[in-house]
């Protein structure tokens, strides 16, 4: 889908991207992480020619990006950024419809797409269609921003720190929403963040960048269990690597089929990390696990969690 071949980029003689080679396959959710100034946002902007590269090639859907007319290239991509960038004097519906209008869609098709996306993001049609950005909370604005990025049915969506300015509760809710939408839509997503927990939750693969150089490309599990070097291990956080591993497993993955016990219950969608937290809070060694309908599935035991962790590191 997107391929970087030996890409270099300099500003005022200072190399910010050096020998970048990366392939993003169709349908992947790739997250670029690194410290501030590592070059991750520059990589993102080079995909649609907002930033030119000095050497190498970037291929989009098999073609060099400079073979595309810039507007045609950018209309095949959706964007959402931290500052949202909604047009303040346009309604929610008109903001979402920006790219479909530019693509020349018919009004009925545009209206149907707006309604489809509002439903997808759990925004009531009658309540939100005619509202303006200043009438929305920060989380609602971000929902509309990502909906706008999806509106033209783009081939790829790129997200630059889209949830960075939100409070932790809203941020966690939108992360779950974005993961759900990726699973439903199958879209190719490339995202930049400096938040390792966000990357671990969302990505199918993570790209660790430092000073313009790719240090490791791996799945979340591979990254945690086999960091490429000490920098990657330190960036991930050596002291709580085990806790991060627990966030990658669902409680339902380790459940025992047995009758309910007295004490806490959690939904099957909860992570093992959340289950261990609940056990510590209630001072118990196991929790009940319930399916989406609230029906008892079985019991998760702390001992099974530690056994599973040991197997990962074996």
Backbone as numpy.savetxt, mean C-alpha at the origin, in Angstrom:
# Nx Ny Nz CAx CAy CAz Cx Cy Cz
5.35 -5.12 -16.55 4.52 -3.91 -16.55 5.39 -2.64 -16.55
6.27 -2.52 -15.53 7.21 -1.40 -15.46 8.60 -1.99 -15.21
9.55 -1.56 -16.02 10.90 -2.09 -15.87 11.91 -0.93 -15.90
12.74 -0.88 -14.86 13.84 0.08 -14.79 15.13 -0.67 -15.15
15.87 -0.15 -16.13 17.10 -0.80 -16.57 18.28 0.16 -16.40
19.08 -0.07 -15.37 20.31 0.69 -15.11 20.07 2.20 -15.11
19.08 2.63 -14.33 18.68 4.03 -14.31 19.59 4.85 -13.40
20.02 6.01 -13.90 20.79 6.97 -13.11 20.13 8.33 -13.15
20.27 9.08 -12.06 19.69 10.41 -11.97 20.54 11.27 -11.04
20.88 12.49 -11.50 21.68 13.41 -10.70 21.00 14.77 -10.62
21.23 15.45 -9.50 20.83 16.84 -9.33 22.07 17.65 -9.01
22.36 18.65 -9.84 23.52 19.53 -9.60 24.80 18.72 -9.33
24.97 17.69 -10.13 26.18 16.88 -10.01 26.15 15.85 -8.90
25.09 15.84 -8.13 24.97 14.87 -7.02 24.10 13.70 -7.46
24.64 12.49 -7.39 23.93 11.28 -7.84 22.87 10.90 -6.80
21.61 10.91 -7.21 20.53 10.54 -6.28 19.95 9.16 -6.59
20.09 8.70 -7.84 19.71 7.34 -8.23 20.88 6.76 -8.99
21.29 5.55 -8.59 22.51 4.98 -9.16 22.30 3.52 -9.54
22.29 3.25 -10.84 22.22 1.86 -11.33 20.96 1.13 -10.90
19.82 1.78 -10.99 18.56 1.17 -10.55 18.06 0.15 -11.57
17.87 -1.07 -11.10 17.25 -2.13 -11.90 16.10 -2.72 -11.10
14.92 -2.68 -11.68 13.73 -3.14 -10.95 12.63 -3.48 -11.94
11.93 -4.58 -11.68 10.78 -4.95 -12.51 9.54 -5.05 -11.63
8.50 -4.32 -12.00 7.21 -4.38 -11.31 6.24 -5.12 -12.23
5.80 -6.29 -11.81 4.90 -7.11 -12.63 3.46 -6.63 -12.52
2.68 -6.94 -13.52 1.26 -6.57 -13.51 0.55 -7.18 -12.31
-0.22 -6.37 -11.60 -0.99 -6.84 -10.45 -0.25 -6.80 -9.13
1.03 -6.45 -9.15 1.80 -6.38 -7.90 1.47 -5.13 -7.11
1.73 -5.20 -5.81 1.70 -4.03 -4.94 3.12 -3.88 -4.41
3.90 -3.01 -5.06 5.30 -2.82 -4.72 5.44 -1.55 -3.89
6.12 -1.66 -2.76 6.32 -0.51 -1.88 7.81 -0.18 -1.82
8.14 1.09 -2.07 9.50 1.58 -1.95 9.67 2.21 -0.58
10.65 1.73 0.19 10.89 2.31 1.51 12.34 2.76 1.61
12.57 3.70 2.50 13.90 4.22 2.72 13.80 5.49 3.53
14.93 5.95 4.02 14.95 7.18 4.81 14.66 8.38 3.91
14.36 9.53 4.52 14.15 10.76 3.76 15.40 11.06 2.94
15.18 11.41 1.66 16.30 11.71 0.78 16.95 10.50 0.15
16.34 9.32 0.32 16.94 8.10 -0.24 16.72 7.97 -1.74
15.78 8.74 -2.30 15.52 8.69 -3.74 14.24 7.99 -4.12
13.46 7.53 -3.14 12.28 6.73 -3.45 11.21 7.53 -4.20
10.96 8.79 -3.81 9.96 9.60 -4.52 10.43 9.95 -5.93
11.74 10.13 -6.09 12.29 10.39 -7.43 12.03 9.21 -8.35
12.21 8.00 -7.84 11.93 6.80 -8.63 10.48 6.82 -9.11
9.58 7.15 -8.20 8.16 7.19 -8.54 7.88 8.19 -9.65
8.46 9.38 -9.53 8.18 10.46 -10.49 8.77 10.19 -11.86
9.81 9.36 -11.92 10.40 9.05 -13.22 9.50 8.14 -14.05
8.59 7.42 -13.39 7.73 6.49 -14.12 6.87 7.22 -15.15
6.39 8.41 -14.79 5.52 9.13 -15.74 6.16 10.41 -16.28
7.49 10.48 -16.19 8.26 11.56 -16.79 8.09 12.90 -16.08
7.61 12.88 -14.84 7.65 14.11 -14.06 9.09 14.48 -13.74
9.95 13.46 -13.64 11.38 13.64 -13.48 12.08 12.85 -14.58
12.95 13.50 -15.38 13.67 12.75 -16.41 14.83 11.96 -15.80
15.15 10.83 -16.39 16.33 10.09 -15.94 17.51 10.42 -16.85
18.71 10.32 -16.32 19.91 10.72 -17.06 20.46 9.59 -17.94
20.26 8.36 -17.49 20.78 7.23 -18.26 19.93 6.00 -17.98
20.05 5.00 -18.85 19.25 3.79 -18.72 17.91 3.91 -19.43
17.07 2.91 -19.23 15.74 2.89 -19.86 14.68 2.56 -18.84
13.50 3.16 -19.02 12.31 2.78 -18.26 11.27 2.31 -19.27
10.83 1.06 -19.12 9.83 0.49 -20.01 8.49 0.43 -19.31
7.46 0.85 -20.01 6.10 0.76 -19.49 5.28 -0.07 -20.46
4.78 -1.18 -19.98 4.01 -2.10 -20.82 4.79 -2.48 -22.07
6.11 -2.67 -21.90 6.95 -3.12 -23.00 7.53 -2.03 -23.88
7.14 -0.77 -23.67 7.63 0.34 -24.50 8.41 1.34 -23.66
9.47 1.90 -24.23 10.24 2.93 -23.56 9.33 4.14 -23.31
9.41 4.72 -22.11 8.45 5.78 -21.77 8.57 7.01 -22.67
9.76 7.22 -23.27 9.91 8.36 -24.17 9.31 8.11 -25.54
8.80 6.89 -25.77 8.04 6.62 -26.99 6.60 7.11 -26.87
6.17 7.39 -25.63 4.82 7.88 -25.40 4.78 9.40 -25.43
3.67 9.95 -25.90 3.40 11.37 -25.69 3.09 11.53 -24.20
3.68 12.54 -23.51 3.55 12.63 -22.05 2.11 12.55 -21.54
1.19 13.27 -22.16 -0.19 13.26 -21.69 -0.79 11.86 -21.80
-0.53 11.17 -22.92 -1.07 9.82 -23.12 -0.52 8.86 -22.06
0.78 9.01 -21.74 1.40 8.16 -20.72 0.75 8.40 -19.37
0.58 9.67 -19.00 0.08 10.01 -17.67 -1.38 9.65 -17.49
-2.15 9.65 -18.58 -3.55 9.27 -18.47 -3.72 7.77 -18.23
-2.66 7.01 -18.43 -2.72 5.57 -18.15 -2.30 5.26 -16.72
-2.07 6.31 -15.93 -1.64 6.14 -14.54 -2.52 6.96 -13.62
-2.74 6.44 -12.42 -3.47 7.18 -11.40 -2.52 7.60 -10.29
-2.80 8.73 -9.65 -1.89 9.26 -8.64 -2.64 9.66 -7.39
-2.03 9.40 -6.25 -2.54 9.92 -4.97 -1.33 10.28 -4.13
-1.36 11.49 -3.54 -0.22 12.00 -2.79 -0.65 12.40 -1.38
0.33 12.68 -0.53 0.04 12.98 0.88 -0.86 14.20 1.03
-0.63 15.22 0.22 -1.41 16.45 0.34 -2.76 16.36 -0.37
-3.09 15.20 -0.89 -4.36 14.88 -1.56 -4.51 15.62 -2.88
-4.46 16.97 -2.86 -4.54 17.74 -4.10 -5.91 17.80 -4.73
-6.97 17.67 -3.92 -8.32 17.81 -4.47 -8.56 19.27 -4.86
-9.34 19.47 -5.92 -9.69 20.82 -6.34 -10.72 21.38 -5.36
-10.41 22.45 -4.63 -11.27 22.90 -3.52 -12.65 23.38 -3.92
-12.80 23.88 -5.15 -14.09 24.44 -5.58 -14.91 23.45 -6.41
-14.43 22.20 -6.44 -15.16 21.15 -7.14 -15.76 20.19 -6.12
-16.92 19.67 -6.44 -17.55 18.67 -5.58 -16.76 17.38 -5.59
-17.08 16.49 -4.66 -16.45 15.17 -4.62 -16.63 14.45 -5.95
-17.85 14.46 -6.47 -18.13 13.77 -7.73 -17.29 14.32 -8.87
-17.18 15.65 -8.95 -16.42 16.25 -10.03 -14.93 15.98 -9.87
-14.43 15.97 -8.64 -13.03 15.63 -8.41 -12.72 14.23 -8.89
-13.56 13.27 -8.51 -13.34 11.88 -8.92 -13.40 11.74 -10.44
-14.25 12.56 -11.08 -14.48 12.44 -12.53 -13.42 13.14 -13.37
-12.39 13.71 -12.75 -11.40 14.51 -13.49 -10.81 13.77 -14.69
-10.23 12.61 -14.48 -9.58 11.88 -15.57 -10.59 11.31 -16.56
-11.71 10.71 -16.11 -12.71 10.27 -17.10 -13.16 11.38 -18.04
-13.31 12.61 -17.53 -13.65 13.75 -18.40 -12.55 13.97 -19.43
-11.29 13.91 -18.98 -10.16 14.13 -19.88 -10.07 13.03 -20.94
-10.52 11.83 -20.57 -10.50 10.70 -21.51 -11.68 10.73 -22.47
-12.61 11.66 -22.26 -13.75 11.81 -23.17 -14.87 10.82 -22.95
-14.98 10.29 -21.73 -16.07 9.36 -21.44 -17.41 10.08 -21.53
-18.46 9.33 -21.81 -19.81 9.89 -21.81 -20.25 10.21 -20.38
-21.19 11.14 -20.24 -21.64 11.52 -18.91 -22.26 10.36 -18.13
-23.09 9.52 -18.76 -23.63 8.37 -18.01 -22.53 7.43 -17.51
-21.51 7.21 -18.35 -20.41 6.33 -17.94 -19.63 6.94 -16.78
-19.39 8.26 -16.85 -18.68 8.95 -15.77 -19.47 8.88 -14.48
-20.76 9.17 -14.56 -21.61 9.15 -13.37 -21.64 7.77 -12.73
-21.71 6.74 -13.56 -21.72 5.38 -13.04 -20.40 5.02 -12.37
-19.29 5.48 -12.95 -17.97 5.21 -12.37 -17.80 5.92 -11.03
-18.26 7.16 -10.94 -18.19 7.91 -9.67 -18.97 7.17 -8.59
-20.18 6.74 -8.91 -21.00 6.03 -7.92 -20.35 4.71 -7.51
-19.77 4.02 -8.48 -19.09 2.74 -8.20 -17.95 2.94 -7.20
-17.17 3.99 -7.40 -16.02 4.23 -6.52 -16.44 4.73 -5.15
-17.48 5.54 -5.09 -17.98 5.98 -3.78 -18.43 4.78 -2.96
-19.11 3.84 -3.61 -19.54 2.62 -2.90 -18.33 1.80 -2.46
-17.34 1.71 -3.34 -16.14 0.93 -3.04 -15.43 1.46 -1.80
-15.46 2.78 -1.63 -14.79 3.41 -0.49 -15.75 3.70 0.67
-16.92 3.07 0.64 -17.90 3.21 1.72 -18.27 4.67 1.99
-18.47 5.43 0.92 -18.92 6.81 1.02 -20.33 6.89 0.44
-21.29 7.21 1.27 -22.70 7.23 0.87 -22.91 8.20 -0.30
-23.59 7.72 -1.35 -23.74 8.52 -2.56 -24.45 9.84 -2.30
-25.59 9.79 -1.66 -26.38 11.00 -1.43 -25.64 11.97 -0.52
-24.90 11.45 0.43 -24.24 12.29 1.41 -22.97 12.94 0.87
-22.21 12.23 0.02 -20.88 12.72 -0.34 -20.74 13.21 -1.79
-21.62 12.84 -2.68 -21.46 13.22 -4.08 -21.30 14.72 -4.26
-22.12 15.50 -3.54 -22.15 16.96 -3.75 -21.33 17.75 -2.73
-20.66 17.03 -1.82 -19.85 17.75 -0.84 -18.58 18.29 -1.47
-17.98 19.28 -0.78 -16.71 19.87 -1.22 -15.60 19.43 -0.28
-14.34 19.47 -0.74 -13.24 18.97 0.08 -13.19 19.52 1.50
-13.50 20.81 1.69 -13.42 21.39 3.03 -14.49 20.84 3.97
-15.47 20.14 3.41 -16.54 19.54 4.22 -16.22 18.10 4.60
-15.04 17.63 4.26 -14.64 16.25 4.52 -13.55 16.20 5.59
-13.51 15.10 6.32 -12.40 14.86 7.25 -11.15 14.50 6.45
-9.99 14.47 7.12 -8.75 14.10 6.44 -8.83 12.72 5.82
-9.40 11.77 6.56 -9.53 10.41 6.04 -10.45 10.33 4.84
-11.55 11.10 4.87 -12.48 11.12 3.74 -11.83 11.75 2.51
-11.03 12.79 2.73 -10.32 13.41 1.61 -9.35 12.42 0.96
-8.65 11.63 1.80 -7.73 10.64 1.25 -8.49 9.57 0.47
-9.66 9.16 0.97 -10.48 8.18 0.24 -10.83 8.71 -1.14
-11.25 9.98 -1.17 -11.63 10.59 -2.45 -10.40 10.71 -3.36
-9.23 11.04 -2.77 -8.01 11.14 -3.56 -7.64 9.82 -4.22
-7.73 8.73 -3.48 -7.41 7.42 -4.06 -8.50 7.00 -5.05
-9.76 7.34 -4.76 -10.84 7.05 -5.71 -10.59 7.77 -7.03
-10.15 9.03 -6.94 -9.84 9.78 -8.17 -8.71 9.11 -8.95
-7.72 8.57 -8.22 -6.61 7.88 -8.88 -7.08 6.65 -9.65
-8.14 6.02 -9.16 -8.68 4.81 -9.79 -9.69 5.09 -10.89
-10.19 6.33 -10.95 -11.40 6.63 -11.73 -11.27 6.31 -13.20
-10.13 6.59 -13.80 -9.98 6.36 -15.24 -9.58 4.94 -15.59
-9.70 4.01 -14.64 -9.31 2.62 -14.83 -7.87 2.53 -15.36
-6.90 3.14 -14.62 -5.52 3.20 -15.10 -4.83 1.85 -15.05
-3.76 1.75 -15.84 -2.97 0.52 -15.83 -2.17 0.37 -14.54
-1.74 1.49 -13.98 -0.92 1.47 -12.77 -1.30 2.66 -11.90
-1.20 2.48 -10.59 -1.49 3.55 -9.64 -0.23 3.79 -8.83
0.18 5.06 -8.71 1.29 5.33 -7.80 0.85 6.24 -6.68
1.36 5.93 -5.51 0.97 6.59 -4.28 2.22 7.07 -3.55
2.27 8.37 -3.27 3.44 8.95 -2.61 3.05 9.39 -1.21
3.41 8.57 -0.21 3.09 8.85 1.20 1.61 9.27 1.36
0.67 8.49 0.83 -0.72 8.97 0.80 -1.36 9.14 2.16
-0.85 8.44 3.20 -1.48 8.50 4.51 -0.59 9.14 5.56
0.49 9.78 5.13 1.50 10.28 6.06 1.00 11.33 7.04
-0.01 12.12 6.66 -0.45 13.22 7.52 -1.65 12.85 8.40
-2.05 11.58 8.37 -3.26 11.18 9.09 -2.95 10.64 10.48
-3.95 10.68 11.35 -3.79 10.12 12.69 -3.71 8.59 12.59
-3.14 7.92 13.60 -2.91 6.48 13.51 -4.17 5.65 13.26
-5.30 6.03 13.87 -6.52 5.24 13.71 -7.03 5.33 12.27
-7.09 6.56 11.73 -7.56 6.76 10.36 -6.60 6.11 9.37
-5.30 6.24 9.66 -4.29 5.66 8.78 -4.43 4.15 8.70
-4.62 3.50 9.84 -4.77 2.04 9.86 -6.02 1.61 9.09
-7.10 2.37 9.23 -8.35 2.04 8.53 -8.16 2.15 7.02
-7.46 3.20 6.57 -7.26 3.39 5.13 -6.26 2.39 4.56
-5.30 1.97 5.36 -4.39 0.92 4.90 -5.16 -0.37 4.61
-6.06 -0.72 5.53 -6.89 -1.92 5.34 -7.78 -1.76 4.11
-8.30 -0.55 3.91 -9.16 -0.27 2.76 -8.38 -0.42 1.46
-7.16 0.13 1.44 -6.35 0.05 0.23 -5.98 -1.39 -0.10
-5.66 -2.17 0.94 -5.33 -3.57 0.70 -6.53 -4.32 0.13
-7.70 -4.04 0.66 -8.93 -4.67 0.17 -9.18 -4.31 -1.30
-8.99 -3.04 -1.62 -9.25 -2.57 -2.99 -8.24 -3.17 -3.96
-6.99 -3.31 -3.53 -6.00 -3.96 -4.40 -6.39 -5.39 -4.69
-6.85 -6.10 -3.67 -7.26 -7.49 -3.86 -8.47 -7.60 -4.78
-9.39 -6.63 -4.68 -10.59 -6.64 -5.52 -10.30 -6.25 -6.96
-9.45 -5.24 -7.14 -9.24 -4.68 -8.47 -8.11 -5.36 -9.25
-7.12 -5.91 -8.53 -5.98 -6.50 -9.20 -5.08 -5.48 -9.88
-5.20 -4.21 -9.52 -4.40 -3.16 -10.15 -2.93 -3.26 -9.73
-2.07 -2.78 -10.61 -0.65 -2.65 -10.28 -0.48 -1.36 -9.48
0.13 -1.47 -8.30 0.30 -0.30 -7.42 1.77 -0.18 -7.05
2.29 1.04 -7.17 3.65 1.35 -6.69 3.50 2.47 -5.67
4.00 2.24 -4.47 3.79 3.17 -3.36 5.11 3.51 -2.68
5.22 4.75 -2.24 6.37 5.21 -1.46 5.94 5.44 -0.02
6.74 4.96 0.92 6.50 5.25 2.33 7.83 5.12 3.08
7.91 5.75 4.24 9.07 5.53 5.12 8.66 4.67 6.31
7.38 4.25 6.33 6.82 3.50 7.45 6.93 1.99 7.16
7.83 1.31 7.83 8.06 -0.10 7.56 6.83 -0.96 7.88
6.10 -0.61 8.94 4.91 -1.40 9.27 3.86 -1.28 8.17
3.71 -0.08 7.60 2.79 0.12 6.49 3.21 -0.73 5.29
4.50 -0.72 4.99 5.01 -1.51 3.88 4.76 -3.00 4.08
5.02 -3.49 5.29 4.83 -4.91 5.58 3.38 -5.33 5.45
2.46 -4.44 5.82 1.04 -4.78 5.76 0.52 -4.81 4.33
1.01 -3.90 3.46 0.40 -3.71 2.16 1.10 -4.43 1.01
2.41 -4.53 1.05 3.18 -4.91 -0.13 3.12 -6.39 -0.46
3.16 -6.69 -1.74 3.50 -8.04 -2.18 5.02 -8.17 -2.27
5.70 -7.05 -2.62 7.17 -6.99 -2.56 7.58 -5.61 -2.07
8.70 -5.58 -1.35 9.24 -4.34 -0.80 10.61 -4.07 -1.40
10.84 -2.81 -1.78 12.12 -2.39 -2.32 12.76 -1.44 -1.30
13.90 -1.83 -0.75 14.62 -0.99 0.23 15.67 -0.18 -0.52
15.59 1.15 -0.41 16.50 2.05 -1.11 17.28 2.89 -0.10
18.56 3.04 -0.35 19.38 3.93 0.47 20.31 4.71 -0.44
20.22 6.03 -0.37 21.06 6.92 -1.17 21.07 6.54 -2.65
19.85 6.27 -3.15 19.69 6.04 -4.58 20.03 4.65 -5.06
20.39 3.76 -4.14 20.78 2.39 -4.51 19.80 1.40 -3.89
19.36 0.44 -4.70 18.48 -0.61 -4.19 19.31 -1.62 -3.40
18.97 -1.78 -2.14 19.70 -2.72 -1.27 19.07 -4.11 -1.26
17.74 -4.16 -1.38 17.06 -5.46 -1.36 15.67 -5.32 -1.94
15.25 -6.34 -2.68 13.88 -6.46 -3.18 13.38 -7.82 -2.71
12.31 -7.83 -1.92 11.88 -9.10 -1.32 10.43 -9.01 -0.87
9.83 -10.17 -0.64 8.51 -10.20 -0.02 8.66 -9.77 1.44
7.58 -9.36 2.09 7.69 -9.00 3.50 8.31 -10.09 4.36
7.91 -11.35 4.15 8.46 -12.44 4.96 9.95 -12.63 4.70
10.35 -12.58 3.42 11.77 -12.73 3.09 12.60 -11.60 3.71
12.05 -10.39 3.67 12.77 -9.23 4.19 13.03 -9.38 5.69
12.02 -9.85 6.43 12.15 -9.98 7.87 13.04 -11.15 8.28
12.99 -12.22 7.52 13.74 -13.42 7.91 15.14 -13.46 7.30
15.34 -12.75 6.17 16.66 -12.77 5.52 17.03 -11.37 5.03
17.21 -10.40 5.93 17.65 -9.07 5.49 19.01 -9.15 4.81
19.18 -8.37 3.74 20.39 -8.49 2.91 21.65 -8.06 3.63
21.53 -7.07 4.53 22.72 -6.57 5.21 22.30 -5.89 6.51
23.28 -5.37 7.23 22.99 -4.77 8.54 22.15 -3.50 8.42
22.32 -2.74 7.31 21.51 -1.54 7.14 20.04 -1.91 7.04
19.73 -2.92 6.23 18.34 -3.35 6.07 17.78 -3.83 7.41
18.55 -4.63 8.13 18.11 -5.14 9.42 17.85 -4.00 10.40
18.74 -3.01 10.42 18.55 -1.87 11.32 17.34 -1.05 10.91
17.14 -0.88 9.60 15.99 -0.09 9.12 14.68 -0.78 9.49
14.66 -2.10 9.40 13.46 -2.86 9.76 13.21 -2.80 11.26
14.29 -2.71 12.05 14.18 -2.69 13.51 14.51 -4.05 14.08
15.78 -4.25 14.40 16.22 -5.56 14.90 15.48 -5.97 16.18
15.22 -4.99 17.05 14.70 -5.31 18.38 13.29 -5.88 18.37
12.51 -5.56 17.34 11.14 -6.09 17.33 10.83 -6.84 16.04
11.86 -7.50 15.46 11.68 -8.27 14.23 10.63 -9.37 14.42
10.67 -10.02 15.58 9.70 -11.09 15.84 8.28 -10.57 15.90
8.08 -9.40 16.51 6.75 -8.80 16.58 6.25 -8.47 15.17
7.13 -7.95 14.34 6.75 -7.63 12.96 6.36 -8.90 12.20
7.08 -9.99 12.45 6.72 -11.26 11.80 5.30 -11.69 12.16
4.92 -11.43 13.42 3.58 -11.81 13.86 2.49 -11.05 13.11
2.82 -9.86 12.63 1.81 -9.05 11.93 1.51 -9.59 10.54
2.37 -10.49 10.02 2.18 -11.03 8.68 1.25 -12.24 8.64
0.92 -12.80 9.81 0.07 -13.99 9.87 -1.29 -13.64 10.43
-2.33 -14.27 9.89 -3.69 -14.11 10.43 -3.88 -15.08 11.60
-4.71 -14.66 12.54 -5.03 -15.53 13.69 -5.59 -16.86 13.22
-6.37 -16.82 12.13 -7.01 -18.04 11.63 -5.99 -19.04 11.07
-4.76 -18.57 10.73 -3.75 -19.47 10.18 -3.29 -20.52 11.20
-3.35 -20.17 12.49 -2.78 -21.03 13.53 -3.83 -21.56 14.50
-5.09 -21.44 14.14 -6.15 -21.80 15.06 -6.27 -23.32 15.22
-6.57 -23.76 16.44 -6.87 -25.18 16.70 -8.39 -25.37 16.71
-8.85 -26.45 16.10 -10.28 -26.76 16.09 -10.66 -27.36 17.45
-11.18 -26.50 18.30 -11.62 -26.96 19.61 -12.69 -26.01 20.14
-13.39 -26.46 21.15 -14.49 -25.66 21.72 -13.96 -24.35 22.30
-14.85 -23.37 22.36 -14.49 -22.05 22.87 -14.05 -22.11 24.32
-13.10 -21.27 24.66 -12.63 -21.15 26.03 -13.16 -19.86 26.64
-13.06 -19.74 27.93 -13.42 -18.49 28.58 -12.37 -17.42 28.24
-12.80 -16.20 28.03 -11.83 -15.13 27.77 -12.08 -14.41 26.48
-11.02 -13.85 25.94 -11.12 -12.94 24.80 -11.43 -13.67 23.50
-12.06 -12.93 22.57 -12.34 -13.44 21.22 -11.89 -12.40 20.21
-11.41 -12.87 19.07 -10.95 -12.00 18.00 -11.50 -12.49 16.67
-11.68 -11.56 15.69 -12.10 -12.01 14.35 -10.95 -12.72 13.65
-11.26 -13.59 12.71 -10.23 -14.34 11.99 -9.32 -13.44 11.18
-9.79 -12.23 10.88 -8.97 -11.28 10.11 -7.88 -10.63 10.96
-7.97 -10.77 12.28 -6.96 -10.17 13.16 -5.60 -10.84 12.91
-4.54 -10.07 13.09 -3.20 -10.63 12.93 -2.81 -11.39 14.19
-1.81 -12.25 14.07 -1.29 -12.97 15.23 -0.71 -11.97 16.23
-0.15 -10.89 15.74 0.36 -9.83 16.61 -0.77 -9.27 17.48
-1.92 -9.03 16.89 -3.06 -8.52 17.66 -3.55 -9.57 18.66
-3.47 -10.83 18.26 -3.91 -11.90 19.16 -2.99 -11.98 20.39
-1.67 -11.89 20.18 -0.74 -11.92 21.30 -0.96 -10.72 22.21
-1.24 -9.56 21.62 -1.54 -8.37 22.41 -2.77 -8.59 23.28
-3.81 -9.21 22.69 -5.04 -9.49 23.46 -4.76 -10.47 24.59
-3.92 -11.47 24.35 -3.57 -12.42 25.40 -2.86 -11.72 26.55
-1.92 -10.83 26.21 -1.19 -10.10 27.24 -2.13 -9.20 28.04
-3.05 -8.54 27.35 -3.98 -7.63 28.01 -4.89 -8.36 28.98
-5.36 -9.55 28.56 -6.29 -10.32 29.39 -5.59 -11.36 30.27
-4.25 -11.42 30.15 -3.45 -12.34 30.95 -3.93 -13.79 30.80
-4.05 -14.18 29.51 -4.45 -15.56 29.18 -3.45 -16.11 28.17
-3.47 -17.41 27.97 -2.54 -18.06 27.06 -3.19 -18.49 25.75
-4.46 -18.07 25.56 -5.15 -18.42 24.32 -6.31 -17.45 24.10
-6.77 -17.36 22.84 -7.94 -16.54 22.51 -8.82 -17.32 21.54
-10.12 -17.05 21.61 -11.05 -17.63 20.65 -10.97 -16.85 19.34
-11.18 -17.55 18.24 -11.16 -16.92 16.91 -12.52 -17.14 16.25
-13.11 -16.04 15.75 -14.44 -16.06 15.16 -14.38 -15.73 13.68
-15.27 -16.34 12.88 -15.30 -16.00 11.46 -16.05 -14.69 11.23
-16.23 -14.30 9.96 -16.83 -13.01 9.64 -18.26 -12.89 10.15
-18.93 -14.02 10.33 -20.30 -14.01 10.83 -20.37 -14.12 12.34
-19.21 -14.16 13.00 -19.18 -14.26 14.45 -19.28 -15.67 14.98
-19.13 -16.65 14.09 -19.20 -18.06 14.48 -17.82 -18.54 14.93
-17.79 -19.29 16.01 -16.53 -19.78 16.58 -15.80 -20.71 15.61
-14.54 -20.38 15.32 -13.71 -21.22 14.45 -12.82 -22.17 15.24
-12.31 -21.69 16.35 -11.39 -22.48 17.14 -10.63 -21.58 18.11
-9.49 -22.07 18.58 -8.72 -21.36 19.61 -7.27 -21.21 19.15
-6.75 -20.01 19.33 -5.34 -19.76 19.05 -4.57 -19.77 20.37
-3.53 -20.60 20.46 -2.72 -20.73 21.66 -1.37 -20.03 21.48
-0.90 -19.38 22.52 0.40 -18.70 22.48 1.51 -19.68 22.13
1.43 -20.90 22.64 2.49 -21.89 22.37 2.59 -22.20 20.88
1.45 -22.21 20.18 1.47 -22.46 18.73 2.12 -21.30 17.97
1.92 -20.10 18.49 2.56 -18.93 17.87 4.07 -19.04 17.94
4.59 -19.40 19.11 6.03 -19.49 19.29 6.61 -20.65 18.48
5.86 -21.72 18.35 6.29 -22.84 17.51 6.41 -22.41 16.05
5.40 -21.66 15.59 5.40 -21.17 14.21 6.56 -20.21 13.96
6.85 -19.35 14.93 7.98 -18.42 14.80 9.29 -19.19 14.69
9.42 -20.24 15.51 10.63 -21.04 15.47 10.82 -21.72 14.13
9.70 -22.16 13.52 9.77 -22.82 12.22 10.23 -21.86 11.13
9.79 -20.58 11.23 10.19 -19.57 10.25 11.68 -19.35 10.28
12.28 -19.33 11.48 13.70 -19.04 11.64 14.59 -20.27 11.53
13.96 -21.45 11.43 14.76 -22.69 11.40 15.57 -22.80 10.10
